[in-house]
């Protein structure tokens, strides 16, 4: 699956450079949205049928919040450490890390409340986070178990990377991943503006 994803990306780059698919770009967003909806619908059916997973989820209770909380802290601390190495101010690095992979929102938020340059960095950093997550998730699930896949995915585990987790780790893990992604996505609009304004 990882090889197919990488091959599709490379083919897309080659196709884009060739210029033959210029007319496709007008339909690209719609096709992507519909394809993602179909994928999520099929994952939703799989999750809905998984009664054992829902029962196991009840036994976890409030402990389930520890997963996205750990990912949030790790993402922000990691971004601040890298920011320190490249001499990026604390508030900027922390806000970029608080995007948790949600590139479309974090980049726009920072561009509006702070400046376009850091907004662009947030956008690119979170795009690369999602791409790396897509490539690494099947490998991580195979080597260290399904729960490890949540960290690189961050907020995207509720949508774009959820089908990959479902296939690589199974519907039980995908259910927890979905909840983790929802909680992280909820934090993004609050944490990003809060951290970027810590001057």
C-alpha atoms as one frame of an Amber mdcrd trajectory, in Angstrom:
protein
   0.000   0.000   0.000   2.833   2.394   0.882   4.488   1.718  -2.491   1.189
   2.395  -4.291   0.798   5.723  -2.458   4.367   6.804  -3.310   3.923   5.645
  -6.938   0.646   7.605  -7.231   2.341  10.740  -5.886   5.301  10.401  -8.278
   2.942   9.747 -11.216   0.966  12.856 -10.216   4.118  14.991 -10.223   5.147
  13.669 -13.658   1.609  14.177 -15.003   1.532  17.723 -13.616   4.875  18.597
 -15.197   3.791  17.205 -18.583   0.921  19.703 -18.806  -1.461  17.153 -20.378
  -3.726  17.151 -17.337  -4.258  20.926 -17.047  -8.028  20.573 -17.584  -8.181
  18.009 -14.755  -7.190  20.715 -12.257 -10.617  22.349 -12.561 -12.219  19.094
 -11.350  -9.386  18.025  -9.027 -10.843  19.416  -5.783 -14.291  17.940  -6.406
 -12.905  14.496  -7.353 -10.645  14.467  -4.277 -13.510  15.470  -1.978 -15.871
  12.807  -3.370 -13.173  10.114  -3.251 -12.391  10.983   0.383 -16.120  10.905
   1.250 -16.503   7.437  -0.324 -13.424   6.200   1.578 -14.669   7.615   4.891
 -18.168   6.213   4.292 -16.755   2.705   3.802 -14.544   3.085   6.891 -17.611
   4.323   8.811 -19.539   1.173   7.838 -16.597  -0.936   9.018 -16.427   0.959
  12.331 -20.187   0.815  12.831 -20.230  -2.981  12.431 -17.423  -3.385  14.965
 -19.440  -3.947  18.169 -16.476  -5.362  20.079 -14.492  -2.194  19.355 -17.255
   0.028  20.764 -17.437  -2.106  23.920 -13.655  -1.934  24.318 -13.850   1.826
  23.850 -16.275   2.058  26.790 -13.823   0.205  29.030 -11.087   2.721  28.177
 -13.261   5.601  29.399 -11.491   8.920  29.973  -8.080   7.279  29.437  -8.697
   7.709  25.713  -7.998  11.450  26.110  -4.382  10.643  27.064  -3.583   9.537
  23.499  -4.334  12.867  21.730  -2.998  14.817  24.727   0.357  13.018  24.426
   0.414  13.639  20.660  -0.372  17.341  21.197   2.405  17.796  23.772   4.896
  15.796  21.692   4.099  17.740  18.508   4.502  21.143  20.151   7.635  20.228
  22.122   9.204  18.625  19.021   8.445  21.706  16.912   9.903  24.023  19.582
  13.119  21.948  19.746  13.518  22.010  15.953  12.652  25.724  16.001  15.447
  26.290  18.515  17.922  24.541  16.186  16.945  26.726  13.214  16.662  29.886
  15.385  12.907  30.205  14.990  11.112  32.106  17.787   9.353  29.959  20.411
   5.845  31.216  19.628   6.204  30.612  15.876   7.608  27.095  16.251   4.987
  26.142  18.870   2.133  27.416  16.671   3.448  25.491  13.643   3.609  22.306
  15.754   0.075  22.925  17.053  -1.257  22.463  13.520  -1.135  18.673  14.194
  -1.160  17.960  10.442  -4.190  20.155   9.645  -2.336  22.237   7.064  -5.318
  24.006   5.490  -6.447  25.550   8.782  -3.167  26.131  10.640  -1.494  27.894
   7.695  -4.464  30.199   7.132  -4.873  30.978  10.850  -1.235  31.971  11.281
  -1.232  33.990   8.037  -4.267  35.962   9.240  -3.325  36.630  12.862   0.463
  36.831  12.508   2.147  36.881   9.071   2.139  35.110   5.710   5.728  33.771
   5.970   5.076  31.758   9.147   1.668  30.773   7.756   3.428  29.295   4.718
   5.891  27.423   6.970   2.930  26.017   8.958   1.189  24.982   5.757   4.260
  23.199   4.350   5.280  21.597   7.665   1.816  20.125   8.145   1.513  19.000
   4.504   4.820  17.139   4.891   3.613  15.697   8.199   0.584  14.202   6.475
   2.645  12.843   3.559   5.183  11.272   5.921   2.330   9.805   7.994   0.745
   8.218   4.896   4.069   6.606   3.960   5.042   5.481   7.483   1.712   4.275
   8.914   1.660   0.761   7.394   5.307   0.212   8.398   4.745   1.489  11.958
   1.603  -0.638  12.404   3.477  -3.751  11.274   6.547  -3.151  13.458   5.167
  -1.571  16.650   1.391  -1.971  16.596  -1.545   0.167  15.534  -1.526   2.777
  18.294   1.859   4.079  17.107   0.230   5.245  13.850  -1.728   7.999  15.665
   1.309  10.188  16.391   2.442  10.991  12.832  -1.164  11.279  11.669  -2.199
  13.784  14.347  -5.469  15.521  13.459  -5.629  13.698  10.103  -6.505  10.396
  11.801 -10.144  11.505  11.728 -10.244  11.853   7.939  -7.474  11.483   5.330
  -5.279   8.932   7.132  -8.160   7.014   8.783  -8.592   4.558   5.866  -4.853
   3.764   6.012  -5.029   3.075   9.765  -8.154   0.947   9.249  -6.379  -1.167
   6.621  -2.995  -1.367   8.369  -4.132  -1.780  11.999  -7.783  -2.861  11.900
 -11.164  -1.332  12.819 -10.594  -1.472  16.623  -7.546   0.785  16.327  -9.246
   2.949  13.673 -12.058   3.725  16.122  -9.622   5.096  18.714  -7.704   6.894
  15.930 -10.892   8.633  14.813 -11.602   9.934  18.331  -7.969  11.025  18.731
  -8.156  12.909  15.413 -11.417  14.631  16.387  -9.972  15.811  19.717  -6.760
  17.085  18.099  -8.726  18.851  15.346 -10.805  20.567  18.036  -7.626  21.876
  19.699  -6.099  23.393  16.526  -8.305  26.547  16.221  -7.684  27.359  19.896
  -4.017  26.444  20.332  -2.600  27.943  17.114  -3.765  31.564  17.755  -2.974
  31.234  21.487   0.613  30.070  20.890   1.396  32.436  18.020   0.456  35.394
  20.247   2.875  34.361  23.013   5.407  37.099  22.268
